[in-house]
Amino acid sequence: MFAASIVLQVTALYFLPLTNGFANLRPTLMLLLCFGLSFYLFSRLVAAGVQMSVLLPASAALVPLGAIFLGVVVYGEAAPLPKIGLLCLSAAIIAGASMLK
């Protein structure tokens, strides 16, 4: 469920530029649907006993990396190595911090 939630959030971010500031109805509805389903899955994970102190930092690390992947691969944005390295380091720090008790 966690992986599906992350994929849905990244998919929602794919639709963000296509919404044209929420002026295009179909991409806007897809974005809202994907985010809504993602948060539903998050709520089910929390209800099943998964700690938010684990879910949110992991999500905070993975969703931006997915957004960068989309930006570079799908939308042709530049990917300077220092930027990618710093973001990966940040993701590792967030993941490590979520494991601390």
N, C-alpha and C positions, 0 to 999 in steps of 0.2 A: 504494500500500500504506500509505503514511503517513496519508493522509486516512481510509482505512478503519479504521486502528488508532485514530485519534482519535475517529471516530464510534462505534466499538465501546466505547471507554472511557466516552464520554458516555452511551451507551445503558446500560452497566452501572450508571452512577450514577443513571439514571432508575429502575432497579429497586431501588436501595438502600432508599428509604423503604418500598417495598412488601414488603420481606422481613420487616418487623416484628422487627428484631433477629435475623434468620436463622431465625425461627420458621415462616415461610411457605415451603414447599418450592419451589414453582414459581418465584417471583421470585428466590429464592436461587440456584437452578440456572441461571436466565437470567443473573443477575449474574456467576456464576462462569464460565459459558460465554463471555460477552462479554469479560470480562477475560482469560480464557485465550486466546481467538482474537486479541485485541489484542496480547498479549505474544508470541504466535507470530509475528504479522506484524512486530513490532519485531525479533524475533530474525532473521527472514529479511532485513530491511533491513540489519541489522548484518552478517550473513553476506555480503550483496551488496556490502559495502564502505562503506556510509553510516556516517559517524562518529557515535558516541554523543554527542559534544560538540555535535552539531547536533540530533540527534533528541530528546534529553531536555529541553534548554531549550525547544525549540519545543513539545513536548508539555506541559511545565510551564506554558507560557503559554496554550495553547489549551484544554486540558481544564478548567481552572477557569472560563474564560469560558463554555464550553459548560454547565458545571454551574450557573453563574449564570443563563444563559438558561433552563435547565430549571426552576430554582427559581422564577423570575419568571413564565414563560409557562405552565408545566404545573402547578406547585404553588401559584401565587398568592402567592409571597413578595414582600415589599416590595423595591423597587429604588431606594434613595436615590441621587441623582445623584453625590454625592461618592464613594460606595462604588464605583460603576461606573467613574467617571473614574479613581480610584486604581488599580483593577484593570487597566484598559486601559493606563494608564501603566506599570504593573509588567510587563505582557505585552510592551510595546514595549521596555522596558529588557532584559528577558530575551532577546528576539529579537535585539536589537542586540549584547548581550554574546556570544551564540553565534556571531556573525559575526567576532568579534575573533580574531586569530591569535596 
